Amino acid sequence: MKKKNLVYVALAADILHEGHINILKIASRYGKVIVGLLTDKAIASYKKFPYLSYKQRHAIVKNLKYVYKVIPQTTQDYSYNLKLIKPKFVVHGDDWKKGTNKTIRRKVINILKKWSGKLVEPKYTKNISSSLIKNKIREIGTSPENRQAKLKRLINSKNIVRVLECHNPLAGLIVENANFSNKGKYYEFDCMWSSSLTDSVSRGMPDNQSVDYSTRISGVNDIFNVTTKPMIFDIDNGGQIEHLPNVIRKLERAGVSAIIMEDKIGLKKNSLFLDQSNVQQDSIKNFCKKIEKAKNSTLSENFFVISRIESLILGKSLNDALKRAIAYSKAGSDCITIITF
């Protein structure tokens, strides 16, 4: 009869360690273990975004010998999955009796009572946790590929992706470490934005592309030496179309996740200036060629090309901006930004 019992264990399993194995081993003594594997979105709602994607974590957990089946848990709350499978037992370490998780624990107990289910709480494995391991990993850093892929995962997993301007390593450390929790929700900056404006100003230069891409990419590498979060790189208008492939390859090798390219032409004039009378906007046809060139130059499916539409800044109509947005999307843009003040 014991083998017919269903046992539910919820795991994030971003960094699998001895404590997880202990829980699963104990759970397997009570019956068939179904792991509710928290999705990226569920994890991000209460703590730092996971290093490994749901797909990667699923591949690991389903191959553990104590695990019968793996299903997604889409929220921190267990309720939906418990009502779906009605397990005889739920197993969780005794560390959730205090803190923000005690509310979730109480709800689990109340739901289990409806079919005489039981909560089993093994003693928490001390001196080891995913957070401790992650801190060690963060000290070591991350690979360009993992950093680059993270932005796409964030966009697919979070309702709001918070991006903060970053022009030097100190600003990067602010993005990396600033966070707070409120009512069980976790808040942090998800991504850095390498701004052409602040990058130029911090070097005492005007924001008119006086600072070349090689110099700016060198600065990006300095930021990446002390951070692990993804970056969007403001590429202004992208320069000459013939030069785009080389710039994008350099950015990809560094680990940048996206470029944002505006549809102005000629000598750049910052969009914050009220007087835009001498500024020209590229034709839809020409800018679409730039988008296509940029997309065809990328090696990774995770690298985003974001198009920035300047129609409203230049006093043109909303219809013009929307017409461009449709055309740019068809040309291959992954995201569209329309600037207005």
N, C-alpha and C positions, 0 to 999 in steps of 0.2 A: 504493500500500500504506500510505503514511504516514497517509492520511485514515481508514483503517480502524482504526488504533491507538486504543485508549482511554487517556486520560491522566487521572489522578486528582489533584485539588487539594482539600485540606481547608481550609475558611475559616470563621471566625466572622463576619466581614464586618459587624460592628456599626457600625463607622465605616469606610466604604470610602474608601481613599486611594491615592495613587500607587504605593505598594509592592504593593498587591493587583493593580492593573492590570498592573504589570510582570510579576508572577508568571503571571498569566493569559495575557498576550501571549506570553511564552516558552513556556508549556505548549501553546498552540495550534499552535506549530510542529511539535510531535511527534504531533499527532493530534486527535481529538475530546475536548474537555475536559469531564469530568464533575466538578462541584463537589460535594463532600461538605459540606453546610452544617450546621455544628454547631447542635444544638437549644439552647434556653434552658437546659435541664437540664445538657447537656454543658458549656456555657460556665461555668455557675455552679459546677461541680465543681472548677474550677482558677483562676478569676479572677472579677472583679466581674460581677454580673448585667448582661446587655446592655440598652442603652437601647431598642433596637428589638426587636420580637417576631420570632419565627421567620418568621411569615407576611409581615411587612414586609420582612425581609431577603431572603426567598425571591423576593419580587416584584422587588426591585432586581437581585439577582444573575442571575436567569434572563433578564433583558433586556440583559445585557452581550454585546457582539458576539463575544467570544472563547469564550463558554460554550455548550456543546452541550446539557447537561442538568444539573439540580440534584436531588440526593437528600439526605435527612436523614442526618447522622452523629450518632448518639444518645449517643456517649461520646467522651472525648478520644482514646481508642484507635482506631486505623484498622482493626483486624483484621477486623471483621465485613464492612465495605464492600469491603475489598480482596478478601476471599475470595468475596464475592458477584459482583463484576464482573470480577475478574482483569485489571486494567489492565496495559498494556505498560510504562507509565511512571507514576511518582508524582513530582510537582514540589513542592518546598518550599524556601524560602529557607535559606541556610546558617547561619542564626542558631540553629538547634536542635541544633547539635553539642555545645553545653555546656548545663548547667543541667538542670532536671527533665525537659525534653523529649528528652534524649538516649536515655532508655530506650525511649520511643515510636519514635524514629528507628531504633534497633537492631531493634526488632520489625518495622518496616516493611521493612527490608532483608532480614530473614530470610524474611518471607512472600513477598516478590517473587521470591526465589531459586527458589521452588517451580515457577514457570512462566517463568523466565528474564527476569523483569521488571527494570527499572532505576530507580534513584532519581536524579533530576536536581535539583541544588541550586544555583540561581542565587545570585549575590552579594546579600546582604541590602541593601535600600535604607536607607541611613543617615539619621539625623536626622528620621525620621518613623515614627510608630507610632500605633496606635489608643489606646494608653494616654495618650500625650502629648495627643492631640486630646480625649480624654475629660476629662482634667484641665482643659483650657481650657473645655470645655462646663460642667463642674461649677462653675467659677468664675462663669460666667454665670447658672447656675441651671436650672430646668426649668419647664415649663408645668403648670398645675393638672391638665389632662387627662392628660398623660403620667404625672404623679405618681400620680394617682388609679388609673389602669389597672394600675399596676405590682404592686399587692398581688395581684390576681387572677392575673396571670402568674406571680408567685412561688409561689402556692399550687398552681398547675397544674404547675409545673416542678421544685419542690424537695421532697425528702422531709421536711425540717424547715425551717420558716420561723422565724427567730430574731427575736423582738420585744423591745425594751427600753423601759422607762418613760422618758418624756421630758416635763419640765415647764418648760423654758426653753431658749433658744438654745444655751447652753453644753452642756447635756445632749444637744441635737440634734447638735452637732458631734461628740460622743463616738460616737453611733450612726452618724453619717456616715463617720467615719474609722477607728474601731477595727477591726482585722482582723489575721489572721496566716495563714501557710501552713505546712502540715506534711505531709511525704511526698506532695507533689504535690497536696494538697487545699487549697482556699481557704475560709477561714471569716470571716464578717463578720455584723454585725447587719443584717437585711433591712428592718426596719420599726420605726417609733416607736409608742409607746402613750401617748396623752395621758390620764394617770390623774387622775380626779377627786380622789382622796385627796392625791396629791403636789402637784397644781395648787393645791388649797385650802391645804394646809399651808405651801407656799412663799410664800403671800400672808398667812400668819398667821391663817388662817380655819379654822373647824371643817369637817370633811368631812360636811356635811349640806345641801349645795346652797345654802350661803350665797353662794357665788360664782356669779353668773349666767352664762348661756351666752355672752352678748355679750362679757363680760370674758374668758372662757376662749378664745373664738374669736379675739379680739385677740391673745392670747398665742400661739395657733397660728400666726397670720400672722407674728409675730416669729421663730418657729422656722423657718418655711418660707423666710424671707429668706436663711437661711444653710445650708439643707439641700436635698437632692433626693429623699430616700427617702420612701416612703409612710407614712401615719399611720392608726392606729385610734383613734377618739375615744370615751372612756368617757362615756356620756351619762346615767349613773345609771339611774333608772327612766323617763327620757324626759319627765318632767313631765306636764303636761296634754296629752291626746291632740290637742286642737285646736291646740296650739302646735308639734307635731312637724314639720309640713310646712315652716314657716318656718325652724326650726333646721336641718333637713336641707338646705334650699336654700342656706343660708349656708355650711354645711360643704362642700357640693359645689362651690360657687363658689371656696372657698379651696383645694380640691384634696385634701381628706380622702378616704381610701379606704373607710372603714367606721365605723359606730357599733356599740358594744356596749351593750345595754340589759338591765337586770336586772328580774326580775319581783317586786320588792318594791313596796309602796305606802306612802303616808304619809311622814312626816318620815324622811329617810334616817338609818340607823345603820350605820356601817361594818361589813362582814362579819368584820373581824379581831377585833371584840369577842366575848368568850366568851358574854356575856349577851345573847341575842337574844330574850328572853322577851316584849318588847313590840312586836316587829317582825311585821308582817303581810305575807303573800304574796298577790299578785294572783290572781284566779281565772283559770283557763285561758282561758275565754271572753273575758274583758276584755283579757288580755295578747295574745291572738291578734288582737284588733281593733287594738291598738297596732302589732303587727308589720305587719299589712296596711296600716295608714295610713302607716307608715314606708316600706314598699316602694312603695306607690303614689305617694309624694311624690318619689321619686328620678327624676332625668332620665337618668342614665347606667346602662347595664347592668353597669358595672364597680363600682358602689357597693354594698358589702356591708352587710347588716343582720345583726348577730350577737346571738343571744339568750343571756342569762346566767341559768341556773336556780339558785335559792337554796334548793331543797328540803332538801339535806343540811345546809346551814348552820343551817337552822331546825329541825333534828331530825326531819324527815320521812323517809320510806322511799326506797330506791333506785327502787322501782316508781313512786312518785309523780314522781320526777325523770325517769324514762324515759317515762312517760305524757305529761308536759309536753313533752319533747324531740320526741316524735312529732307532737304537736299543733302545736308551734311550727314545725316543719319544713314541715308541710302548709300553715301560714298564710303561709309565704314566707321564713322565716329561711334565710340562706345558710350559717350556721355555728351550732353549739350549744356553749356552755361550761357545764359543771356544776362549781360551786365546792365544795370540801371542804377541811377542815384536819385 
